[in-house]
Amino acid sequence: MSVMRDLRVLLRFRDFRRLLAIRLLSQGADGIYQVALATYVVFSPEKQTSPVAIASAMAVLLLPYSLVGPFAGVLLDRWRRRQVFLYGNLLRALLACLTAVLMLSRVPDWLFYASALCVTGVNRFVLAGLSAALPRVVDAERLVMANSLSPTAGTLAATAGGGLAFAVRLAASDSDALVVLLAAALYLGSALVSLSLPLEVLGPDPESVPPRLGTALVATARDLVAGLRHLLTPPRREAAWALTAMTAMRFCYGALLVLVLMLCRYALSSDSEHGLALLGLAVGVSGAGFFAAAVVTPWAAGRLGPGRWIVVCAAAAAVLEPALGLPFATVPMLVAAFVLGLVTQGAKISTDTIVQSTVDDGFRGRVFSVYDVLFNVAFVGAAGVSALMLPPDGRSAVLVVTVGVIYAAVAATMSRFERW
């Protein structure tokens, strides 16, 4: 396979192998930590889970990406990237150990969330640093290949870490703290691997003098505004509407995720362990939908066009989501998880394609930064809205119907800008 051949070529670069090891250990630990946090909030027997608690956990996991992400590069241009990996992962290992202690102690919830927020906030600097360091460890000819394979490998590592966390949590009852300590061990391993890299090899170059911090922060904010203005000009109208549609669909996915969490915890399970197993199955089925989207979307978008494929995805969700969701039963819920994984990822792939093909190259990075902020804020906002609408057991016909109406509105709006 060409992917394996490309990977073998990249692995000949010693420093790339080490940087990849840092990524795999770090993102594997992220997957473990995030699942541990979610299961502690939702499935701990001693906790009475509420939609508000789930919304708080989702905010802790995602808001750092939205608020810190666009400005992370400003600081990364001032710090040695190897030291970011070393001290960032050491700090996360320490904070993860603190999180484990807090899980075992009777402390206010805000203290637990503060610890988790610090872990996920540092994560944004590490991920941005991994991307910034990549051109320093491969040659220009193979940079595109490395940019494709390295983040994909990290995503697979995070998924594997999440699966391992589910397995440990199911095998050892009430073991959230143990799972978090496993994440801490991987963070520590990532920090130790970073010591195998020479101090200067990952940059930035000592002779490059970054602008003053305040000036750089203001310039970053201006760049984001400029990217938004560029997106709103008439030639980029399709990209603007695609981003709007994807933001709305991300909102729907987030709202339904909270609903599924509550159903698994209370309505569809006899106890927390059974609910956790059911949630793991739902996540796996949704992941299969994401994989199916990666297979189907290139063919479908090639025949219909990416904009029309977004319309089809939204229309399918508008019809199937209420039909499968309103019974509030296990099998229809699992089918809905697959469908929503497929249509959400299919729409995202199409949106990425539209943005890449219609936005000028000089603005593309800034537009994707805006995209990243919208993507995560919509998800967290959905959790907040769900917290206001959902009953304790998660059975809310109003929420299911509302989400179906939003999908229908997305399909109708996008169809206005596409020629059939």
URVENPE-V741645 format. One line per field, one symbol per residue. ss: DSSP state (a for helix, b for strand, c for the rest). burial: b if it has 9 or more other C-alpha atoms within 8 Angstrom, else e. A space follows every 50 residues. Layout:
BEGIN
ss = ???
burial = ???
END
This chain:
BEGIN
ss = caaaaaaaaacccaaaaaaaaaaaaaaaaaaaaaaaaaaaaaaccccccc aaaaaaaaaaaaaaaaacaaaaaaaaccccaaaaaaaaaaaaaaaaaaaa aaaaccccaaaaaaaaaaaaaaaaaaaaaaaaaaaacccaaaaaaaaaaa aaaaaaaaaaaaaaaaaaaaaccccaaaaaaaaaaaaaaaaaaacccccc ccccccccccccaaaaaaaaaaaaaaaaaaaccaaaaaaaaaaaaaaaaa aaaaaaaaaaaaaaaaaccccaaaaaaaaaaaaaaaaaaaaaaaaaaaaa aaaacaaaaaaaaaaaaaaaaaaaaccccaaaaaaaaaaaaaaaaaaaaa aaaaaaaaccaaaaaaaaaaaaaaaaaaaaaaaaaaaaacccccccaaaa aaaaaaaaaaaaaaaccccc
burial = eeeeebbeebbebeebbbbbbbbbbbbbbbbbbbbbbbbbbbbbeeeebb bbbbbebbbbbbbbbbbbbbbbbbbbbebbbbbbbbbbbbbbbbbbbbbb bbbeeeeeeebbbebbbbbbbbbbbbbbbbeebbbbbbeeebbeebbebb eebbbebbbbbbbbbbebbbeeeebbbebbbbbbbbbbbbbbbbbebeeb ebbbeeeeeeeeeeebbeebeebbebbbebbbeeebbbbbbbbebbbbbb bbbbbbebbbbbbbbbbbbeebbbbbbbbbbbbebbbbbbbbbbebbeeb bbebbbbbbbbbbbbbbbbbbbebbeebeeebbbbbbbbbbbbbbbbbbb bebbbeebbeeebbebbebbbbbbbbbbbbbbbbbbbebbeebbbbeebb bebbbbbbebbbebbeeeee
END
